[in-house]
Amino acid sequence: MDLPRLLAVGVRVQLFAVFASRSYYPYRDLYAYAGQAIALIHSWVERSAGRMRLVRSAADLRDPTLHALIGLEGADPLGERAENLEHFYRLGVRNLIPAWDDNAFSGTSFGAGGGLSAEGRKLIELCEALRVMVDVSHLSDTAFWEVCQMARRPFIASHSNCRDLCPSPRNLTDEQIRALAGRGGVMGINLAPDFLDPGYLAAWDAALLAATAAVGETGPAARQKIRMLAGEQWRTIPLPGIEWVGRHVLHAIQVGGEDCVGLGGDLDGISFMPAGMTGVESYPLIAEALLAAGLTEAQVEKVCWRNMARVFDEVLAEGRN
């Protein structure tokens, strides 16, 4: 995506996820690195000459401009101290995934599966006090339920699909979808083929397993080698059609109701998109696919923006400036 394409398709809010995981960047000062990434997002806003604005509170969202919402995808930059969120809040962070990979705050879906630590619980409480959105994508099932018990406001799963349709551990179970909906939250359907199509997921996992065996090493450097080797096989796997997005949306509506599902493309984190999609400019195809799947125009509006906008409006209503 880029600014011209975001503007061309009428995107109202784009979540920019600052990714600074210790497992990927073992030797970096993540506190400083995340600050540099956030400064870059601020520079994009400034260079847009008013065409994109930064979201600090719900009041900022009440005009038709494109808005940049800053998030931390994993709380590793906080340096194992929940109170450091205050610093990143002042820089404009308004969405937080406590952990991308297992860290001092929480276990994750691709990690050991542990729950929130004592510091992780402090972090959730501070998010609620600051009115930073809590985002449970990547969290383990145990941590999901602990957040659900603690949360007083709606929370989101910004880029997670339906596990009943595709059994990736990154997707939500029906019980989790109902719980998220019951708290007024929203899940954002991820465009990653391995989160959409169970056949693609099986082929993806087989390629990853074969690459892991071939590399025979561990650690960050080995992870990059594995992804490069597996990528050669991934390019040969047939991509799922965009109708899979409609299937996940329909399933989420059947389980949790039409107010619990939105879009969470994960455009900065995926290697491939459904067949026929090339980037954010393809988002109108999703609206067409949802109508073809049987949704009403009002339901399509909810999925494409109203549901997420409602959560943003409620959670960010009285954020400190």
Backbone hydrogen bonds in HBPLUS format (Angstrom, degrees):
<---DONOR---> <-ACCEPTOR-->    atom                        ^
c    i                          cat <-CA-CA->   ^        H-A-AA   ^      H-
h    n   atom  resd res      DA  || num        DHA   H-A  angle D-A-AA Bond
n    s   type  num  typ     dist DA aas  dist angle  dist       angle   num
A0006-LEU N   A0002-ASP O   2.94 MM   4  6.14 161.5  1.97 160.3 166.5     1
A0007-LEU N   A0003-LEU O   2.97 MM   4  6.11 164.8  2.00 158.7 161.9     2
A0008-ALA N   A0004-PRO O   2.92 MM   4  6.01 150.2  2.01 141.3 150.3     3
A0009-VAL N   A0005-ARG O   3.22 MM   4  6.39 150.9  2.31 148.7 152.4     4
A0011-VAL N   A0006-LEU O   3.11 MM   5  5.46 162.7  2.14 162.9 160.6     5
A0010-GLY N   A0007-LEU O   3.20 MM   3  5.11 155.8  2.26  99.7 107.0     6
A0067-HIS N   A0012-ARG O   2.69 MM  55  5.84 142.3  1.82 130.8 143.2     7
A0014-GLN N   A0067-HIS O   2.85 MM  53  6.23 160.0  1.89 166.0 171.0     8
A0069-LEU N   A0014-GLN O   2.95 MM  55  5.99 172.5  1.96 146.2 147.2     9
A0016-PHE N   A0069-LEU O   2.74 MM  53  5.99 160.7  1.78 161.2 168.0    10
A0071-GLY N   A0016-PHE O   2.97 MM  55  6.03 161.6  2.00 153.7 149.4    11
A0018-VAL N   A0071-GLY O   2.80 MM  53  5.97 175.1  1.80 146.8 148.5    12
A0073-GLU N   A0018-VAL O   2.92 MM  55  5.66 165.1  1.94 133.7 138.6    13
A0024-TYR N   A0021-SER O   3.05 MM   3  5.40 143.0  2.19 106.7 117.0    14
A0025-TYR N   A0021-SER O   2.90 MM   4  6.10 155.0  1.96 153.9 162.3    15
A0033-TYR N   A0029-ASP O   2.87 MM   4  6.07 161.8  1.90 152.4 158.7    16
A0034-ALA N   A0030-LEU O   2.88 MM   4  5.81 166.6  1.90 143.6 146.7    17
A0035-GLY N   A0031-TYR O   3.26 MM   4  6.38 152.5  2.34 134.2 141.9    18
A0036-GLN N   A0032-ALA O   2.93 MM   4  6.24 149.4  2.02 150.0 158.2    19
A0037-ALA N   A0033-TYR O   3.01 MM   4  6.35 153.7  2.08 147.0 154.3    20
A0038-ILE N   A0034-ALA O   2.93 MM   4  6.18 158.1  1.98 151.5 157.2    21
A0039-ALA N   A0035-GLY O   2.94 MM   4  6.14 152.9  2.01 142.4 150.2    22
A0040-LEU N   A0036-GLN O   2.99 MM   4  6.27 144.0  2.13 141.7 151.2    23
A0041-ILE N   A0037-ALA O   3.11 MM   4  6.51 150.9  2.20 144.7 151.7    24
A0042-HIS N   A0038-ILE O   2.97 MM   4  6.34 157.7  2.02 150.5 156.7    25
A0043-SER N   A0039-ALA O   2.95 MM   4  6.23 145.6  2.07 140.2 149.8    26
A0044-TRP N   A0040-LEU O   2.99 MM   4  6.38 144.4  2.12 144.7 154.3    27
A0044-TRP N   A0041-ILE O   3.10 MM   3  5.06 119.8  2.48  93.2 108.1    28
A0045-VAL N   A0041-ILE O   3.07 MM   4  6.46 158.0  2.12 151.0 156.2    29
A0046-GLU N   A0042-HIS O   2.99 MM   4  6.31 159.4  2.03 149.8 155.1    30
A0047-ARG N   A0043-SER O   2.86 MM   4  6.02 160.9  1.89 149.1 154.4    31
A0048-SER N   A0044-TRP O   2.96 MM   4  6.09 126.3  2.25 141.5 154.9    32
A0048-SER N   A0045-VAL O   3.24 MM   3  5.22 139.5  2.41  94.4 105.8    33
A0049-ALA N   A0046-GLU O   3.28 MM   3  5.87 167.1  2.30 114.1 117.9    34
A0051-ARG N   A0048-SER O   3.15 MM   3  5.20 162.3  2.19 106.3 111.6    35
A0053-ARG N   A0066-LEU O   2.91 MM  13  6.43 154.0  1.98 149.8 155.9    36
A0068-ALA N   A0053-ARG O   2.69 MM  15  5.95 158.6  1.74 155.1 161.2    37
A0055-VAL N   A0068-ALA O   2.92 MM  13  5.90 157.1  1.97 160.0 153.9    38
A0060-ASP N   A0057-SER O   2.99 MM   3  5.59 146.1  2.11 113.6 122.5    39
A0058-ALA N   A0316-LEU O   2.96 MM 258  4.96 155.6  2.02 120.3 118.0    40
A0061-LEU N   A0058-ALA O   2.96 MM   3  5.46 158.4  2.00 115.6 122.5    41
A0062-ARG N   A0059-ALA O   3.42 MM   3  5.70 171.3  2.43 112.5 113.6    42
A0094-ARG N   A0070-ILE O   2.85 MM  24  5.88 172.4  1.86 163.4 161.3    43
A0072-LEU N   A0095-ASN O   2.93 MM  23  6.41 148.9  2.03 149.5 154.8    44
A0097-ILE N   A0072-LEU O   2.97 MM  25  6.19 171.5  1.98 178.4 176.5    45
A0074-GLY N   A0097-ILE O   2.91 MM  23  5.03 130.3  2.16 132.4 140.8    46
A0075-ALA N   A0098-PRO O   2.96 MM  23  4.93 160.5  2.00 114.9 113.9    47
A0078-LEU N   A0075-ALA O   2.92 MM   3  5.63 160.4  1.96 123.7 130.2    48
A0079-GLY N   A0076-ASP O   3.03 MM   3  5.81 169.5  2.04 126.6 128.9    49
A0081-ARG N   A0078-LEU O   3.33 MM   3  5.69 155.0  2.39 108.0 115.0    50
A0084-ASN N   A0081-ARG O   3.11 MM   3  5.82 160.0  2.15 119.4 125.2    51
A0085-LEU N   A0082-ALA O   2.99 MM   3  5.93 168.3  2.00 128.4 131.4    52
A0086-GLU N   A0083-GLU O   3.12 MM   3  5.90 155.8  2.18 118.6 123.2    53
A0087-HIS N   A0084-ASN O   3.14 MM   3  5.48 129.3  2.41 105.1 115.6    54
A0089-TYR N   A0085-LEU O   2.74 MM   4  5.95 147.7  1.84 156.0 166.7    55
A0090-ARG N   A0086-GLU O   3.08 MM   4  6.35 155.2  2.15 146.0 151.1    56
A0091-LEU N   A0087-HIS O   3.26 MM   4  6.62 133.2  2.50 134.1 146.6    57
A0093-VAL N   A0088-PHE O   3.00 MM   5  5.62 165.5  2.02 149.6 145.1    58
A0092-GLY N   A0089-TYR O   2.91 MM   3  5.12 154.1  1.97 105.8 114.5    59
A0133-MET N   A0094-ARG O   2.93 MM  39  6.03 157.3  1.99 139.0 133.0    60
A0096-LEU N   A0133-MET O   2.89 MM  37  6.17 153.7  1.96 166.8 172.8    61
A0135-ASP N   A0096-LEU O   2.89 MM  39  5.60 154.9  1.96 153.5 146.4    62
A0103-ASN N   A0106-SER O   3.14 MM   3  5.74 165.8  2.16 155.6 159.7    63
A0117-SER N   A0105-PHE O   3.05 MM  12  5.29 164.8  2.07 128.2 130.8    64
A0107-GLY N   A0115-GLY O   3.23 MM   8  5.19 133.5  2.46 112.8 125.7    65
A0140-SER N   A0107-GLY O   3.21 MM  33  5.58 154.6  2.28 117.6 113.5    66
A0111-GLY N   A0108-THR O   3.16 MM   3  4.98 157.5  2.21  98.9 105.2    67
A0109-SER N   A0138-HIS O   2.85 MM  29  5.59 156.0  1.91 140.1 145.2    68
A0121-ARG N   A0117-SER O   2.92 MM   4  6.27 149.4  2.01 150.1 157.0    69
A0122-LYS N   A0118-ALA O   3.11 MM   4  6.42 151.8  2.19 140.5 148.2    70
A0123-LEU N   A0119-GLU O   2.93 MM   4  6.19 144.1  2.06 139.3 149.6    71
A0124-ILE N   A0120-GLY O   3.04 MM   4  6.39 152.2  2.11 147.0 153.1    72
A0125-GLU N   A0121-ARG O   3.07 MM   4  6.31 161.7  2.10 147.8 152.7    73
A0126-LEU N   A0122-LYS O   2.92 MM   4  6.16 149.5  2.01 144.6 153.1    74
A0127-CYS N   A0123-LEU O   2.92 MM   4  6.17 154.2  1.99 148.0 155.0    75
A0128-GLU N   A0124-ILE O   3.07 MM   4  6.36 158.1  2.12 148.5 153.7    76
A0129-ALA N   A0125-GLU O   2.99 MM   4  6.28 152.0  2.07 142.2 150.2    77
A0130-LEU N   A0126-LEU O   2.86 MM   4  6.04 159.0  1.90 154.3 159.2    78
A0131-ARG N   A0127-CYS O   2.83 MM   4  5.66 126.9  2.12 140.6 154.5    79
A0132-VAL N   A0127-CYS O   2.85 MM   5  4.73 165.8  1.87 138.8 143.2    80
A0156-ILE N   A0134-VAL O   3.03 MM  22  6.43 164.4  2.05 163.1 165.9    81
A0136-VAL N   A0156-ILE O   2.79 MM  20  6.30 154.3  1.86 155.9 160.4    82
A0139-LEU N   A0136-VAL O   3.02 MM   3  5.38 155.1  2.08 126.1 133.6    83
A0144-PHE N   A0140-SER O   2.90 MM   4  6.13 155.1  1.96 149.6 157.1    84
A0145-TRP N   A0141-ASP O   3.15 MM   4  6.45 163.8  2.18 152.8 154.4    85
A0146-GLU N   A0142-THR O   3.11 MM   4  6.41 147.5  2.22 144.1 153.7    86
A0147-VAL N   A0143-ALA O   2.87 MM   4  6.13 158.5  1.92 155.5 160.5    87
A0148-CYS N   A0144-PHE O   2.89 MM   4  6.16 158.8  1.94 150.3 157.0    88
A0149-GLN N   A0145-TRP O   3.03 MM   4  6.22 145.7  2.15 138.5 146.4    89
A0150-MET N   A0146-GLU O   3.06 MM   4  6.27 147.6  2.17 142.2 150.8    90
A0150-MET N   A0147-VAL O   3.06 MM   3  5.05 118.1  2.46  94.7 110.4    91
A0151-ALA N   A0147-VAL O   2.81 MM   4  5.77 163.3  1.84 165.3 167.4    92
A0157-ALA N   A0186-VAL O   2.99 MM  29  6.42 156.3  2.04 147.4 152.1    93
A0188-GLY N   A0157-ALA O   2.81 MM  31  6.22 159.1  1.86 158.4 155.5    94
A0160-SER N   A0188-GLY O   3.02 MM  28  5.95 124.3  2.34 140.9 156.6    95
A0172-LEU N   A0161-ASN O   2.75 MM  11  6.06 162.2  1.78 162.6 156.3    96
A0165-LEU N   A0162-CYS O   3.17 MM   3  5.66 143.9  2.30 108.8 117.5    97
A0166-CYS N   A0162-CYS O   3.13 MM   4  6.41 158.4  2.18 148.9 155.6    98
A0163-ARG N   A0172-LEU O   2.72 MM   9  5.15 172.4  1.72 138.6 139.3    99
A0171-ASN N   A0168-SER O   3.01 MM   3  5.56 165.1  2.03 117.6 122.5   100
A0177-ILE N   A0173-THR O   2.93 MM   4  6.26 156.4  1.99 152.0 158.8   101
A0178-ARG N   A0174-ASP O   2.96 MM   4  6.22 161.1  2.00 151.7 156.0   102
A0179-ALA N   A0175-GLU O   3.02 MM   4  6.24 155.2  2.08 142.6 149.7   103
A0180-LEU N   A0176-GLN O   2.80 MM   4  6.01 163.8  1.83 155.3 159.5   104
A0181-ALA N   A0177-ILE O   2.91 MM   4  6.07 163.8  1.94 149.6 154.2   105
A0182-GLY N   A0178-ARG O   2.86 MM   4  6.00 150.8  1.94 142.7 151.4   106
A0183-ARG N   A0179-ALA O   3.13 MM   4  6.41 130.5  2.38 140.5 152.0   107
A0183-ARG N   A0180-LEU O   3.15 MM   3  5.29 138.4  2.34  98.3 109.7   108
A0185-GLY N   A0180-LEU O   2.86 MM   5  5.10 152.5  1.93 158.2 149.2   109
A0184-GLY N   A0181-ALA O   2.91 MM   3  5.02 160.1  1.95 110.0 114.2   110
A0187-MET N   A0260-CYS O   2.86 MM  73  6.22 155.7  1.92 143.8 145.6   111
A0262-GLY N   A0187-MET O   2.72 MM  75  5.93 154.5  1.78 161.6 160.8   112
A0189-ILE N   A0262-GLY O   2.99 MM  73  6.25 169.9  2.01 130.5 127.5   113
A0264-GLY N   A0189-ILE O   3.00 MM  75  4.93 160.5  2.04 120.8 118.8   114
A0191-LEU N   A0265-GLY O   3.42 MM  74  4.89 164.4  2.45 106.9 111.1   115
A0195-PHE N   A0192-ALA O   2.94 MM   3  5.42 160.6  1.98 118.4 124.9   116
A0196-LEU N   A0193-PRO O   3.15 MM   3  5.06 145.8  2.27  96.6 106.8   117
A0197-ASP N   A0193-PRO O   3.05 MM   4  5.99 174.1  2.05 162.5 161.2   118
A0201-LEU N   A0197-ASP O   2.94 MM   4  6.23 160.3  1.98 155.4 161.7   119
A0202-ALA N   A0198-PRO O   3.04 MM   4  6.21 157.1  2.09 144.2 148.9   120
A0203-ALA N   A0199-GLY O   3.20 MM   4  6.46 161.0  2.24 146.4 150.8   121
A0204-TRP N   A0200-TYR O   2.80 MM   4  5.98 156.3  1.85 153.8 161.5   122
A0205-ASP N   A0201-LEU O   2.84 MM   4  6.03 165.0  1.86 154.7 157.8   123
A0206-ALA N   A0202-ALA O   3.05 MM   4  6.22 153.7  2.13 142.5 149.7   124
A0207-ALA N   A0203-ALA O   3.08 MM   4  6.31 156.9  2.13 145.6 151.0   125
A0208-LEU N   A0204-TRP O   2.99 MM   4  6.25 156.0  2.05 149.5 156.7   126
A0209-LEU N   A0205-ASP O   2.87 MM   4  6.04 158.0  1.91 149.7 155.4   127
A0210-ALA N   A0206-ALA O   3.04 MM   4  6.21 161.0  2.07 146.8 151.6   128
A0211-ALA N   A0207-ALA O   2.99 MM   4  6.17 156.9  2.05 145.3 151.7   129
A0212-THR N   A0208-LEU O   2.91 MM   4  6.07 155.7  1.97 147.9 154.6   130
A0213-ALA N   A0209-LEU O   3.07 MM   4  6.29 158.3  2.12 147.2 152.4   131
A0214-ALA N   A0210-ALA O   3.02 MM   4  6.22 150.0  2.11 142.0 150.6   132
A0215-VAL N   A0211-ALA O   2.96 MM   4  6.17 154.1  2.03 151.0 156.6   133
A0216-GLY N   A0212-THR O   3.02 MM   4  6.09 169.9  2.03 150.8 154.1   134
A0223-ARG N   A0219-GLY O   2.94 MM   4  6.20 148.7  2.03 151.4 161.4   135
A0224-GLN N   A0220-PRO O   3.19 MM   4  6.54 151.3  2.27 148.5 154.2   136
A0225-LYS N   A0221-ALA O   3.17 MM   4  6.52 157.1  2.22 146.1 152.2   137
A0226-ILE N   A0222-ALA O   2.85 MM   4  6.10 159.5  1.89 154.2 159.7   138
A0227-ARG N   A0223-ARG O   3.01 MM   4  6.23 161.6  2.04 147.4 151.9   139
A0228-MET N   A0224-GLN O   2.98 MM   4  6.19 157.2  2.04 148.3 154.6   140
A0229-LEU N   A0225-LYS O   2.92 MM   4  6.13 162.5  1.95 151.8 156.6   141
A0230-ALA N   A0226-ILE O   2.77 MM   4  5.91 168.0  1.79 155.4 159.5   142
A0231-GLY N   A0227-ARG O   2.79 MM   4  5.71 142.4  1.93 136.3 147.0   143
A0232-GLU N   A0229-LEU O   3.31 MM   3  5.68 141.2  2.47 103.4 112.2   144
A0233-GLN N   A0230-ALA O   2.90 MM   3  5.34 129.8  2.16 109.1 121.9   145
A0234-TRP N   A0230-ALA O   2.86 MM   4  6.18 157.1  1.92 151.2 159.0   146
A0235-ARG N   A0231-GLY O   3.15 MM   4  6.21 151.8  2.23 145.1 148.7   147
A0236-THR N   A0233-GLN O   2.94 MM   3  5.46 154.1  2.01 114.2 122.5   148
A0237-ILE N   A0234-TRP O   3.11 MM   3  5.38 160.4  2.15 110.2 116.2   149
A0275-ALA N   A0240-PRO O   2.84 MM  35  5.97 158.2  1.89 153.4 158.7   150
A0244-TRP N   A0241-GLY O   3.11 MM   3  6.02 169.1  2.12 122.9 125.9   151
A0245-VAL N   A0242-ILE O   2.98 MM   3  5.56 142.8  2.12 113.6 122.6   152
A0247-ARG N   A0243-GLU O   2.99 MM   4  6.37 148.3  2.09 145.7 155.0   153
A0248-HIS N   A0244-TRP O   3.09 MM   4  6.35 159.8  2.13 148.4 152.0   154
A0249-VAL N   A0245-VAL O   2.99 MM   4  6.26 160.1  2.03 151.8 157.9   155
A0250-LEU N   A0246-GLY O   2.87 MM   4  6.00 167.5  1.88 151.9 155.5   156
A0251-HIS N   A0247-ARG O   2.95 MM   4  6.12 159.3  1.99 145.1 151.1   157
A0252-ALA N   A0248-HIS O   2.96 MM   4  6.13 164.7  1.99 149.3 153.3   158
A0253-ILE N   A0249-VAL O   2.96 MM   4  6.22 156.9  2.02 151.7 158.1   159
A0254-GLN N   A0250-LEU O   2.90 MM   4  6.14 159.3  1.94 151.4 157.0   160
A0255-VAL N   A0251-HIS O   2.97 MM   4  6.18 145.8  2.09 148.5 157.8   161
A0256-GLY N   A0252-ALA O   2.73 MM   4  5.70 170.4  1.73 155.5 158.8   162
A0257-GLY N   A0253-ILE O   2.78 MM   4  4.22 140.0  1.94 116.0 124.1   163
A0260-CYS N   A0257-GLY O   3.40 MM   3  6.02 171.7  2.40 121.8 122.4   164
A0269-GLY N   A0266-ASP O   2.91 MM   3  5.34 158.6  1.96 116.3 123.5   165
A0277-MET N   A0274-PRO O   3.03 MM   3  5.76 161.3  2.06 148.1 149.0   166
A0282-SER N   A0279-GLY O   2.85 MM   3  5.64 166.1  1.87 124.7 129.6   167
A0283-TYR N   A0280-VAL O   3.09 MM   3  5.52 168.8  2.10 117.6 119.5   168
A0285-LEU N   A0282-SER O   2.88 MM   3  5.57 145.9  1.99 121.6 131.1   169
A0286-ILE N   A0283-TYR O   2.85 MM   3  5.27 138.2  2.03 111.4 123.1   170
A0288-GLU N   A0284-PRO O   3.14 MM   4  6.48 157.6  2.19 147.6 153.5   171
A0289-ALA N   A0285-LEU O   2.87 MM   4  6.08 152.5  1.94 142.9 150.7   172
A0290-LEU N   A0286-ILE O   2.88 MM   4  6.14 149.7  1.98 151.8 159.9   173
A0291-LEU N   A0287-ALA O   3.09 MM   4  6.35 156.6  2.14 147.0 152.7   174
A0292-ALA N   A0288-GLU O   2.95 MM   4  6.18 155.4  2.01 146.1 153.5   175
A0293-ALA N   A0289-ALA O   2.92 MM   4  6.09 131.5  2.16 134.6 147.5   176
A0295-LEU N   A0290-LEU O   3.12 MM   5  5.75 160.9  2.16 157.3 151.4   177
A0294-GLY N   A0291-LEU O   3.07 MM   3  5.28 157.1  2.13 104.1 111.4   178
A0300-VAL N   A0296-THR O   2.93 MM   4  6.25 155.0  1.99 152.2 159.4   179
A0301-GLU N   A0297-GLU O   3.01 MM   4  6.26 153.8  2.08 145.5 152.0   180
A0302-LYS N   A0298-ALA O   3.11 MM   4  6.43 151.2  2.20 141.3 148.9   181
A0303-VAL N   A0299-GLN O   2.99 MM   4  6.30 160.3  2.03 151.4 155.8   182
A0304-CYS N   A0300-VAL O   2.84 MM   4  5.97 164.4  1.86 154.0 158.6   183
A0305-TRP N   A0301-GLU O   2.97 MM   4  5.99 146.3  2.08 145.7 152.3   184
A0306-ARG N   A0301-GLU O   3.02 MM   5  6.07 170.5  2.03 143.1 143.3   185
A0307-ASN N   A0302-LYS O   2.95 MM   5  5.08 169.7  1.96 132.8 133.4   186
A0309-ALA N   A0305-TRP O   2.92 MM   4  5.93 162.1  1.95 158.4 164.4   187
A0310-ARG N   A0306-ARG O   2.93 MM   4  6.07 147.9  2.03 144.9 152.3   188
A0311-VAL N   A0307-ASN O   3.28 MM   4  6.66 157.7  2.33 147.4 152.0   189
A0312-PHE N   A0308-MET O   2.90 MM   4  6.18 169.1  1.91 160.0 163.1   190
A0313-ASP N   A0309-ALA O   2.90 MM   4  5.99 159.5  1.94 145.9 151.7   191
A0314-GLU N   A0310-ARG O   3.02 MM   4  6.26 150.3  2.11 144.7 152.3   192
A0315-VAL N   A0311-VAL O   2.87 MM   4  5.98 178.6  1.87 164.8 165.0   193
A0316-LEU N   A0312-PHE O   2.92 MM   4  5.63 160.1  1.96 144.8 151.5   194
A0319-GLY N   A0316-LEU O   3.43 MM   3  5.36 166.5  2.45 113.6 109.9   195
